[in-house]
Amino acid sequence: MTDRSLPSVRVSAPDRFVEEAAEEIASAIRDSIAARGVCRVALAGGGTPKPIYAALAGRRDVDWSAVRFFFGDERAVDPSDPSSNYRMVSTTLLEPIAASEEQVFRIHGEDDPEQAAADYDARLGAEPLDLVLLGMGGDGHTASLFPGDPGVDVTDRRVVVTRSPVPPATRISLTLSAIDAARRVVLLVSGASKAERLAEVWRQLSSGAPVLPAARLSTERLHWHLDASAASALPPKGTQ
Ligand code: 6PG
């Protein structure tokens, strides 16, 4: 963002959020494929994107064979563990669209975390990611970059091992600078439980002294997609 006080934002009605987010993501994927023949997308974990992935899985207007699937973060668990982001993404999106193994670049949460981070960095390649999807936690974290974790400040690596205040404690995450390097970033937030924290993020953006990880993304290619419940404590448009 050139003017950090005015983030690029779209607000959907709560009952339209999933459909409109799926449309926005499908459109970004199609644009990338039209421009470069491929879309390298990093997916988010958590509950917010789950129904969006399910909606995307039903779309026939995306050439899924041209998509390469990466991950914004992973928990240090086996891929069969119920808390694995890979497992959630597999069941909601990758299996329904019949993605091949060659299309999927997962973070090996079952390996030694530092090794898994280094291996994932190597698999990321030199090209920027075309699209990074993110969520925001109730504490203002994004990906697995939690407030106060030293990983939030790392700028010389693309992948770090972090600690979560809630289990599973050990996480592997893209860094803020790796996310900022992407061609497009979409941060999805829904639900009234996020409203106050989101308002705090907005205040930090206006102050020019962001502290919370979600407020510290600094790319002008970041787009916030909110539902009206999450946006309910934000200042009216034009006054922020
Ligand atoms: C994860 C994430 C994380 C998530 C937020 C929001 O692995 O859980 O990638 O950053 O997006 O915690 O999660 P919810 O959508 O469940 O609120």
Residues whose N, C-alpha, C, O or C-beta is under 5 A from the ligand:
A	BS01	6PG	A44 G45 G46 G47 T48 P49 D73 L134 G135 M136 G137 H141 T142 A143 S144
